[in-house]
Amino acid sequence: QVQLVESGGGLVQPGGSLRLSCAASGFTFSNYAMSWYRQAPGKERMLVATITSDRYTNYADSVKGRFTISRDNAKNTVDLQMNSLKAEDTAVYYCKTIVRGRAYWGQGTQVTVSS
């Protein structure tokens, strides 16, 4: 079965960096687009970044130039490098993919940006 497991969250000061990772299993990883979403308290879950099977990427305007999504098809992982973090980046970050028309989500990892 499809499984997505996020890691790498934590507490970081404003201006700092974190790297999130999502380990995928149960499907042919290289064939599918992967996305990172986030959900802040009291807000709807929003798309942060996507990387296609051909490694095309797109980003939410709020993170362009600060975040970078990448994938390692040999390791079945998708990472999100987050730089110049701001308090408003505080959220639970989720990995997501759609396989054969069904959406799969990880359990999420908490990112807190605070001094």
N, C-alpha and C positions, 0 to 999 in steps of 0.2 A: 504494500500500500504506500501511497505517497506520504512522505514525512518531510517536514521542514523544521529545522531546529536553529534558532537564532542564539547568538552569543556576542559578548563584547560590550554590552551596555555598562553604565556606571555613572558616577558623579564626576563632573568636570567643571572647571572654572570657565567663565566667559572668555572667549578667545582661544580656548584649548581645542584639542583634537581627540577624536575617538574613531576606532575602526570596528564596525559591526560585521559579523560574518553569519551566513546562513548555510547550513549543511543540508543538502537535499538527498533523498533516496526514494526508491520505489518507482522511478520512471527514467526515461532516457533524457537525462538532464540537458545535454547539448542541443536537443531539438526544440526546447521551449524557452520562451521569454520569461524573465524573472523580474519581480518588482519589489521595491521597498515602500511601505506605507508607514504612516505614524498617526497616533491618536493622542491628542492632548486632553487633559481633564476637562470635561464639559463640552468637548468639541467633537465633530464628526471625524471619522478616519479619512485621511487624505493621502493621495499618491505623492510620493517623494521622488522616486526615480525608477526607470525601467531600462533593462538591457535586453535586446532581442537575441535570438539564436545566432544572428549574424553580427552581434556586438554593436548594433546601433543603440544609442542611448538617448534618453530624454529626461528632463528634470523639471520639477516644479520651479516656478519663478523665484520663490522664496529661498531656494537653496542653490540656484545656479551660480557657478564660480566658487562655491564653498564645498560642495559634496561631489564625490565621484563614485559611480557604481562600476563594478568590474566583476568578471566571472572567470572561474578556473574550471574548465570542462574536465580536466584530468582528475580534479579533486571533488567535483560536483559541489562547488561552493560559489556563492555570490556574496560579494563584500560591498560595504558602503563606507567609504572613507569620508569622515566629516571633519572639516577644518573650520576655524574661525567661528566656533560655536557661540550661539546666542541663547539668552534665557528662553526666548520663544521657540527654540528647538527642543525644549523639554517635552517629552512624550514617551509613550510606549511605541517602539518600532517593530513592525511586522514584516516578514518575508511572505511573498505570495507568488503562486503560479497558477495557471489554468491548464489542466491536462484533460483532453477529450471532453471539453466543454464544462468541466467542473473546477471550481475555484478551491484551492487549498491554501491554508494559512498556517504559519508557525504560531507558537505560543506567545511570542513577543518578548522584547527585552527593553528594560527601562533605561532611558537616557535622561539624566537630570543635569541641567546647566545652571550652576549657582555658585556664588562666591561665599 
